[in-house]
Amino acid sequence: MNRVRTLLLTGLLALITAACGPSIETRYSYRPPSSSSGMACVQQCEQSRMYCQSSQQVAYQSCKADAMRRAEIEYRAYLRTLKRGEKPSRSISSFDNSYQCGSREYECKSVYNDCYAGCGGQVTAQRICVSGCDQLKPPAPPYTPVGPALVNGVPVTAARAPANTPRAPSVAAGSGMVEVQSLASRYRVRGTNPDGSAYRGTVALTREGNRYRIVWSIDGETFRGTGTLSGNRLVVESKSDGEVTRGELVVGADGTLSGPWMVDDDPEEAGTEEWTPS
């Protein structure tokens, strides 16, 4: 009997393992740009990634909090339907849909890699089999590379530009994301402050490679900063009265830019801006 049970368990384990299949991960390595301007550009990429991750965490926690508030409202409504003395058969967890909330921090990695390559760096992506590799054809030991490595999105088996050469402007396959070559020199800007109030003004840009010097003129005040263009995203940063404001604006098909900004990476001090070519 024990032998039969052992055989059944062994067979069940084999079926489960087969159903799971090999586990594949993508791992990245980075070669920094050789120029000082490229390294400064990479620092902007780092700041943008931190801002992206912080924003995604805020959105995730906000979603969970909203789900819990809805669960409490629905649970109280359920209790009101019960007859006097009737014990509830459901708990508040029955109404909790927070499992539908999900963090999208993985998107920050993709944006960072595009930014890094745009600065003249080299990003190598390699898919690795980490477990269940005996199910590959042919079978392989763990940590075996799967398929060709990609350098700045190009397979190493294909002809490519020398290291530290930024990619030519293109449209990312399947994404429709245009890698913008340049921006206008002047924009009309409108935005919202953390308290919800609105503001308007102008923005002037001076190009320096893939970076820009930016001057905001808002309600008679002048603010200065810098921006780094990567793909269709402009990562901006300005300093005023000891505070650092960072934002990420997406370039639309019509040439407008829009996106959020945050003071000192504080989610309570966040606003939005939209730029329209003038």
SEDREN-870248 format. One line per 5 residues: their letters; for each residue x, y, z of N, C-alpha, C, CB. Coordinates in steps of 0.1 Angstrom, whole numbers. Glycine has a CB too. Layout:
<pts>
a = X/Y/Z/X/Y/Z/X/Y/Z/X/Y/Z | ...
</pts>
This chain:
<pts>
mnrvr = 8/-12/0/0/0/0/9/13/0/-9/0/12 | 19/12/9/28/24/9/35/26/-4/38/22/20 | 39/15/-11/45/16/-24/36/22/-34/50/2/-29 | 24/18/-34/14/24/-43/13/39/-40/0/17/-42 | 12/43/-27/10/57/-24/23/65/-28/8/58/-9
tlllt = 34/59/-26/47/66/-31/47/68/-46/59/58/-27 | 43/58/-53/42/59/-68/32/70/-72/38/46/-74 | 21/70/-65/11/80/-69/16/94/-66/-2/78/-61 | 23/96/-54/28/109/-51/39/113/-61/33/109/-37 | 47/104/-64/58/106/-74/52/111/-87/67/94/-76
gllal = 42/104/-92/35/107/-104/29/121/-104/25/97/-108 | 22/124/-92/16/137/-91/26/148/-91/8/138/-78 | 37/146/-84/48/156/-84/53/158/-98/59/152/-75 | 55/147/-106/60/149/-120/50/157/-128/62/135/-126 | 37/154/-126/27/162/-134/27/176/-131/13/156/-131
itaac = 28/179/-118/29/193/-113/41/200/-119/29/195/-98 | 53/193/-119/65/199/-124/64/202/-139/77/190/-121 | 58/192/-146/56/194/-160/47/205/-164/51/181/-167 | 36/207/-155/27/217/-158/33/231/-156/14/216/-149 | 42/232/-146/49/245/-144/58/249/-155/56/244/-130
gpsie = 66/239/-160/75/242/-171/87/249/-165/68/250/-181 | 97/252/-174/109/259/-170/106/273/-166/119/259/-182 | 114/278/-156/112/292/-151/123/300/-157/113/292/-135 | 119/311/-164/128/319/-172/128/333/-166/125/320/-187 | 140/339/-163/141/353/-158/150/361/-168/147/353/-144
trysy = 147/374/-169/155/383/-177/164/390/-167/147/392/-186 | 177/389/-170/187/396/-161/194/407/-170/197/386/-155 | 198/418/-163/203/429/-170/217/433/-165/194/442/-169 | 226/437/-174/239/443/-170/241/456/-177/251/433/-173 | 248/465/-171/249/478/-176/264/483/-178/242/488/-166
rppss = 267/489/-189/280/495/-192/278/510/-193/287/489/-205 | 283/518/-184/280/532/-184/286/539/-196/286/538/-171 | 281/551/-199/286/559/-210/300/564/-206/277/571/-213 | 308/567/-216/322/571/-214/324/586/-211/331/567/-225 | 314/594/-215/315/609/-213/309/613/-200/308/616/-224
ssgma = 314/625/-195/308/630/-182/294/635/-184/317/642/-177 | 291/640/-196/277/644/-199/268/632/-199/276/651/-212 | 273/620/-204/265/608/-204/262/603/-190/272/597/-212 | 272/604/-181/271/600/-167/261/609/-160/284/600/-160 | 261/622/-163/251/631/-157/237/628/-162/255/646/-160
cvqqc = 236/624/-174/224/620/-180/218/607/-173/225/617/-195 | 227/597/-170/224/585/-163/218/589/-149/235/576/-162 | 224/599/-142/219/603/-129/205/607/-130/228/614/-123 | 201/614/-141/188/618/-143/179/606/-145/186/627/-155 | 184/596/-151/176/583/-153/174/577/-140/184/573/-162
eqsrm = 184/577/-131/182/571/-117/171/578/-110/195/572/-110 | 171/591/-110/161/599/-103/147/597/-109/165/614/-104 | 147/595/-122/134/592/-128/129/579/-124/135/593/-143 | 138/569/-123/134/555/-118/128/556/-104/145/545/-119 | 135/563/-95/131/564/-81/117/571/-80/141/572/-73
ycqss = 115/581/-89/102/588/-89/92/579/-94/103/601/-98 | 95/571/-104/85/562/-110/81/551/-100/91/554/-122 | 91/545/-93/88/535/-83/80/541/-71/101/529/-77 | 83/553/-67/75/560/-56/61/562/-61/82/573/-52 | 59/567/-73/46/569/-78/37/557/-79/46/576/-92
qqvay = 44/546/-83/37/533/-84/33/528/-71/45/523/-92 | 41/529/-61/38/525/-47/26/533/-41/50/526/-38 | 27/546/-44/16/555/-39/3/550/-46/18/570/-43 | 3/548/-59/-9/543/-66/-14/530/-60/-7/542/-81 | -5/521/-57/-9/508/-52/-15/509/-38/4/499/-51
qscka = -9/516/-29/-14/518/-16/-27/525/-16/-4/525/-7 | -29/535/-25/-42/542/-26/-53/533/-31/-40/554/-36 | -49/524/-40/-59/515/-45/-64/505/-34/-53/506/-57 | -54/500/-26/-58/492/-15/-66/499/-5/-45/486/-8 | -63/511/-2/-71/519/8/-85/521/3/-64/532/11
damrr = -87/524/-10/-100/526/-16/-108/513/-15/-99/531/-30 | -101/502/-18/-108/489/-18/-113/486/-4/-99/478/-23 | -105/489/7/-109/486/20/-121/495/25/-97/488/30 | -121/508/20/-132/517/23/-145/511/17/-129/531/18 | -144/507/5/-156/502/-2/-161/489/5/-153/499/-17
aeiey = -151/481/9/-155/468/17/-162/471/30/-142/460/20 | -158/482/37/-164/485/49/-179/490/47/-156/496/57 | -180/498/36/-194/503/33/-203/492/29/-193/513/21 | -198/483/21/-206/471/16/-209/462/28/-199/464/5 | -200/460/37/-202/451/48/-212/457/58/-188/449/56
raylr = -212/470/60/-222/477/69/-236/475/62/-219/491/71 | -236/477/49/-249/475/42/-254/461/43/-247/479/27 | -245/451/43/-249/437/44/-255/435/58/-237/428/42 | -248/441/68/-253/439/82/-267/444/84/-244/445/92 | -270/455/77/-284/461/78/-295/452/72/-284/474/71
tlkrg = -291/442/64/-301/433/58/-304/421/67/-295/428/44 | -296/419/78/-298/408/87/-310/410/96/-286/405/95 | -317/400/99/-328/401/109/-323/402/123/-337/389/107 | -331/407/132/-327/408/146/-323/395/151/-339/414/154 | -311/395/157/-305/382/163/-298/373/153/-316/375/170
ekpsr = -299/376/141/-293/367/131/-278/370/131/-299/370/117 | -270/360/131/-255/361/131/-251/363/116/-249/349/138 | -241/372/114/-236/373/100/-228/361/96/-227/386/99 | -231/357/84/-224/345/78/-212/350/70/-233/337/69 | -210/363/68/-199/368/60/-191/378/68/-204/374/47
sissf = -178/379/65/-170/389/72/-166/400/63/-157/382/78 | -160/410/68/-156/421/59/-147/417/48/-150/432/67 | -139/406/51/-130/402/40/-137/396/28/-121/391/46 | -150/393/30/-158/388/18/-160/399/8/-171/382/23 | -159/411/13/-162/422/4/-149/430/-1/-171/432/11
dnsyq = -137/424/4/-124/431/1/-120/426/-13/-114/427/11 | -119/436/-22/-114/433/-36/-100/439/-38/-124/439/-46 | -93/441/-28/-79/448/-29/-70/439/-37/-73/451/-16 | -73/426/-39/-65/417/-47/-64/422/-61/-70/403/-46 | -74/430/-65/-73/435/-79/-63/446/-81/-87/440/-83
cgsre = -58/452/-70/-48/462/-71/-35/455/-74/-47/470/-57 | -27/462/-82/-14/456/-86/-4/467/-88/-15/447/-98 | 8/465/-83/19/475/-86/24/473/-100/30/474/-75 | 27/484/-107/33/483/-120/47/488/-120/24/491/-130 | 54/485/-110/68/490/-109/77/484/-120/74/486/-95
yecks = 73/472/-125/80/466/-136/82/476/-148/74/453/-141 | 72/485/-150/73/494/-161/85/504/-159/60/502/-162 | 88/507/-146/99/516/-143/113/510/-149/100/518/-128 | 114/497/-148/127/491/-153/128/494/-168/127/476/-150 | 117/492/-176/118/494/-190/121/508/-194/104/490/-196
vyndc = 115/518/-187/117/532/-189/132/535/-186/107/541/-181 | 137/530/-175/150/532/-171/160/527/-181/153/526/-157 | 158/515/-186/167/510/-196/167/518/-209/163/495/-199 | 156/523/-213/155/531/-225/163/544/-222/141/535/-229 | 161/550/-210/168/562/-207/183/560/-206/163/568/-193
yagcg = 188/549/-200/202/546/-199/208/545/-213/204/533/-191 | 202/537/-222/207/536/-235/207/549/-243/199/526/-243 | 197/557/-240/196/570/-247/207/580/-242/183/577/-244 | 213/577/-230/224/585/-225/238/581/-231/225/584/-210 | 238/570/-239/250/565/-245/255/553/-237/260/576/-245
gqvta = 248/548/-228/252/536/-221/248/523/-228/245/535/-207 | 252/512/-223/249/499/-230/241/490/-220/261/492/-235 | 229/486/-224/221/477/-215/220/464/-222/207/483/-213 | 225/453/-215/225/440/-220/214/432/-213/239/433/-219 | 205/426/-220/194/418/-214/196/404/-218/180/423/-218
qricv = 196/394/-209/198/380/-212/187/372/-205/212/375/-209 | 180/364/-212/170/355/-206/178/343/-200/159/351/-216 | 175/339/-188/182/328/-181/172/318/-176/191/334/-169 | 174/305/-178/166/295/-172/171/292/-158/166/281/-180 | 162/294/-148/167/293/-134/162/280/-127/162/305/-126
sgcdq = 152/274/-132/147/261/-127/139/254/-137/139/263/-114 | 137/241/-136/130/233/-145/136/232/-159/116/238/-147 | 150/235/-159/157/236/-172/158/223/-179/170/242/-170 | 156/212/-172/156/199/-179/145/197/-188/156/187/-168 | 135/206/-188/124/205/-197/126/213/-210/111/210/-190
lkppa = 137/220/-210/141/227/-223/145/216/-233/152/237/-220 | 144/221/-246/148/212/-257/160/219/-264/137/209/-267 | 172/213/-263/176/201/-254/176/205/-239/189/195/-259 | 175/195/-230/176/198/-216/190/205/-213/175/185/-208 | 189/214/-202/201/222/-199/201/223/-184/201/236/-206
ppytp = 213/226/-178/214/228/-164/209/242/-160/229/227/-159 | 206/244/-147/201/257/-143/211/268/-146/199/257/-128 | 205/280/-148/213/293/-151/219/292/-165/224/295/-141 | 213/285/-174/217/285/-188/210/296/-196/213/271/-194 | 218/304/-203/212/314/-212/202/308/-222/222/322/-219
vgpal = 191/315/-224/180/311/-233/179/322/-244/167/309/-226 | 183/318/-256/182/328/-267/193/338/-267/168/335/-267 | 194/346/-277/205/356/-278/203/367/-268/206/362/-292 | 214/373/-263/214/385/-255/210/397/-264/227/388/-248 | 203/407/-257/199/419/-264/208/430/-259/184/422/-263
vngvp = 214/438/-267/222/450/-263/215/462/-269/237/449/-269 | 210/470/-259/201/482/-263/190/478/-272/210/492/-270 | 184/466/-270/173/461/-277/176/454/-290/164/472/-280 | 189/452/-293/193/446/-306/200/433/-303/202/455/-314 | 196/421/-309/203/409/-306/218/410/-310/196/397/-315
vtaar = 226/403/-302/240/405/-304/245/397/-316/248/399/-292 | 236/389/-321/239/381/-334/238/390/-346/231/369/-335 | 231/402/-344/228/411/-355/239/422/-355/214/417/-355 | 241/428/-367/251/439/-367/245/450/-359/253/444/-382 | 254/457/-351/250/467/-343/261/478/-342/247/462/-329
apant = 257/490/-338/266/501/-336/276/498/-325/259/514/-334 | 287/505/-325/297/503/-314/291/506/-301/309/511/-317 | 297/501/-290/292/503/-276/292/518/-274/301/496/-266 | 282/522/-265/281/536/-261/275/545/-272/294/542/-256 | 270/539/-283/264/547/-294/249/546/-292/268/541/-308
praps = 242/558/-289/227/558/-287/220/552/-300/222/572/-284 | 209/546/-297/201/541/-308/195/552/-317/190/531/-303 | 193/549/-329/187/558/-338/172/560/-335/188/554/-353 | 166/571/-337/152/573/-335/143/562/-342/147/587/-339 | 134/557/-335/126/546/-341/113/545/-333/133/532/-340
vaags = 104/536/-338/92/533/-331/93/519/-325/80/533/-341 | 92/518/-312/93/505/-305/83/495/-310/92/507/-289 | 87/484/-314/78/474/-320/67/470/-310/86/461/-323 | 55/471/-315/43/467/-308/39/477/-298/46/455/-301 | 46/488/-295/43/497/-285/37/510/-290/54/500/-276
gmvev = 41/514/-302/37/527/-308/44/538/-302/22/528/-306 | 54/536/-293/61/547/-286/72/553/-295/67/542/-273 | 71/565/-299/80/572/-308/92/577/-300/74/583/-316 | 104/574/-304/116/580/-298/117/594/-304/129/572/-300 | 114/605/-297/114/618/-302/128/623/-304/106/628/-292
qslas = 130/630/-315/144/634/-318/147/648/-312/146/635/-333 | 137/657/-311/139/670/-306/125/676/-301/146/679/-316 | 126/686/-293/114/693/-288/114/707/-293/114/693/-273 | 103/714/-292/101/728/-296/109/737/-286/86/732/-297 | 111/749/-290/119/758/-281/110/765/-271/127/768/-289
ryrvr = 97/766/-274/88/774/-265/75/766/-264/86/788/-270 | 69/767/-252/56/760/-250/48/769/-241/58/746/-243 | 35/768/-242/25/774/-232/23/763/-222/12/778/-239 | 23/766/-210/22/756/-199/10/759/-190/35/755/-191 | 3/749/-186/-8/750/-176/-6/738/-167/-22/751/-183
gtnpd = -9/740/-154/-7/729/-145/-16/731/-133/7/729/-141 | -14/721/-124/-21/721/-111/-11/720/-100/-32/710/-110 | -14/727/-89/-6/726/-77/-11/715/-68/-6/740/-69 | -3/711/-57/-7/701/-48/-21/704/-41/3/699/-38 | -24/717/-40/-37/720/-34/-49/720/-44/-36/733/-27
gsayr = -46/717/-56/-56/717/-67/-58/729/-74/-69/713/-60 | -51/740/-70/-52/753/-77/-45/752/-91/-46/765/-69 | -49/760/-100/-43/760/-114/-33/771/-116/-54/760/-124 | -24/769/-125/-15/780/-129/-12/779/-144/-2/779/-121 | -8/790/-150/-4/791/-164/8/799/-166/-16/797/-172
gtval = 15/797/-177/27/804/-180/33/799/-193/37/803/-169 | 47/801/-194/54/796/-206/66/789/-202/58/808/-215 | 72/781/-211/84/773/-209/93/775/-221/81/758/-206 | 106/778/-218/115/780/-229/126/769/-228/122/794/-229 | 130/762/-239/139/751/-238/151/755/-247/133/738/-243
tregn = 163/752/-242/176/753/-250/182/739/-250/185/764/-244 | 184/734/-262/189/720/-264/204/719/-262/185/714/-277 | 209/709/-255/223/706/-253/224/691/-255/229/711/-240 | 226/686/-267/226/671/-269/212/666/-267/236/664/-260 | 211/655/-258/197/650/-255/192/656/-242/197/635/-255
ryriv = 199/666/-237/195/673/-225/190/688/-229/206/674/-215 | 182/693/-220/177/707/-222/178/715/-210/162/706/-227 | 182/728/-212/180/738/-201/166/743/-202/191/749/-203 | 159/744/-191/145/748/-191/143/760/-182/136/736/-186 | 135/769/-187/131/781/-180/116/782/-179/138/794/-185
wsidg = 110/782/-167/96/783/-166/93/798/-162/90/774/-155 | 83/804/-168/78/817/-164/64/816/-160/80/828/-176 | 62/816/-146/48/813/-141/44/825/-132/49/800/-133 | 33/831/-135/28/842/-127/39/852/-123/21/836/-115 | 47/856/-132/57/866/-129/70/861/-123/51/876/-121
etfrg = 70/848/-119/82/842/-113/89/833/-124/78/834/-101 | 102/832/-122/111/824/-131/117/813/-123/122/833/-137 | 116/801/-129/122/789/-123/131/782/-134/111/779/-119 | 142/777/-130/152/771/-139/154/757/-136/165/779/-139 | 156/749/-146/159/735/-144/165/728/-156/146/727/-140
tgtls = 166/715/-156/171/707/-167/162/696/-171/185/702/-164 | 163/691/-183/155/679/-187/163/670/-195/143/684/-195 | 160/657/-195/167/647/-203/156/640/-211/175/637/-194 | 158/640/-224/149/633/-233/153/619/-236/148/641/-247 | 144/610/-233/146/595/-236/134/589/-242/151/588/-223
gnrlv = 135/585/-255/123/579/-261/113/590/-263/117/568/-253 | 101/588/-257/91/599/-258/88/605/-244/78/593/-263 | 98/604/-235/97/610/-221/107/620/-219/98/598/-211 | 103/631/-213/112/642/-208/112/642/-193/108/656/-214 | 124/638/-187/125/638/-172/131/652/-168/135/627/-167
vesks = 123/659/-160/127/673/-157/130/674/-142/116/683/-161 | 139/684/-139/142/686/-125/145/701/-123/155/678/-120 | 140/707/-112/143/721/-109/145/722/-94/132/730/-115 | 152/733/-90/155/735/-76/151/750/-73/170/733/-72 | 144/751/-61/139/765/-57/137/765/-42/126/769/-64
dgevt = 144/774/-35/143/776/-21/147/763/-14/129/780/-17 | 157/756/-19/161/743/-12/153/731/-15/161/745/2 | 142/733/-23/133/721/-27/137/717/-41/119/725/-25 | 136/704/-43/138/698/-56/125/693/-62/149/686/-55 | 122/697/-73/110/693/-80/114/684/-92/101/705/-85
rgelv = 108/672/-93/111/663/-104/98/659/-110/118/650/-99 | 98/657/-123/86/653/-131/90/645/-143/78/665/-135 | 80/638/-149/82/631/-161/71/634/-170/83/615/-158 | 74/640/-182/64/644/-191/65/635/-204/66/659/-195 | 53/630/-208/53/622/-220/49/630/-232/42/610/-218
vgadg = 56/628/-243/54/636/-255/43/629/-263/67/637/-264 | 32/636/-266/21/630/-274/23/632/-289/8/637/-270 | 15/625/-296/16/625/-311/14/639/-317/6/616/-317 | 6/648/-309/4/661/-314/15/671/-309/-9/666/-309 | 25/666/-303/36/675/-298/35/680/-284/38/686/-308
tlsgp = 23/678/-278/22/683/-264/29/673/-254/7/684/-260 | 32/679/-243/39/671/-232/30/672/-220/53/676/-229 | 28/661/-213/20/661/-201/25/650/-191/5/659/-204 | 23/653/-178/27/643/-168/27/649/-154/41/637/-172 | 31/641/-144/30/645/-130/44/651/-126/27/634/-121
wmvdd = 44/659/-115/56/663/-109/55/662/-94/60/677/-113 | 66/662/-87/66/659/-72/77/667/-66/67/644/-69 | 74/673/-54/84/681/-47/91/672/-36/78/694/-40 | 104/671/-37/112/663/-27/106/649/-26/112/670/-14 | 102/643/-37/97/629/-37/86/627/-27/108/620/-35
dpeea = 78/638/-24/67/637/-14/54/635/-21/67/649/-4 | 47/624/-20/34/622/-27/23/632/-23/29/608/-24 | 25/638/-11/15/649/-7/18/662/-14/16/651/8 | 30/663/-21/33/676/-28/35/673/-43/47/681/-22 | 24/668/-49/24/664/-63/14/672/-71/21/649/-64
gteew = 18/675/-83/9/682/-92/11/677/-106/13/697/-92 | 6/684/-116/6/680/-130/10/692/-139/-7/673/-135 | 15/689/-151/17/700/-161/14/695/-175/32/705/-160 | 10/704/-183/8/701/-197/14/712/-205/-7/699/-201 | 23/709/-215/29/719/-224/24/718/-238/45/716/-224
tps = 21/729/-243/16/730/-257/25/739/-265/1/735/-257 | 30/734/-277/39/742/-285/33/756/-288/43/735/-298 | 41/766/-287/36/780/-290/43/786/-302/36/789/-278
</pts>
